[in-house]
Amino acid sequence: MKLSGQGTLLRIFLGEADLYNHQSFYEVIVRKARELGLAGATVVRGVEGFGARSRVIHTAKILRLSEDLPLVIEIVDTDEKIRGFIPVVDALFEEVNCGGLMTVEKVDIIRYSPGK
């Protein structure tokens, strides 16, 4: 598959400690994206952050090492595929009953093609 031109970026913000049936929630989302044929997903670990329910800042500082650092999953694909994936992720969030945030923005895809 080769993509170029107008695309859509889905960002999913969640915590590293969030679980879905004893599995890391971010792994469940990434595997579901792959299963549904999205172009790709990247999980980025944050150095510091807090969310809607956080009373404390989670940080990677050596003296306050957190096991619940913020994570961001980024997925870029066509608008149609991203819009179709959002309800899937939303339903997963409802099952997990954890805090999270999803954002969507238009992007210009410069190059996307599978390697050799």
Secondary structure, DSSP 8 states (H G I E B T S, - for coil): --EEEEEEEEEEEEETT-EETTEEHHHHHHHHHHHTT-S-EEEEE-SEE--TT-SS-EE--GGG--SS-EEEEEEEE-HHHHHHHHHHHHHHHHHHT---EEEEEEEEEEEE----
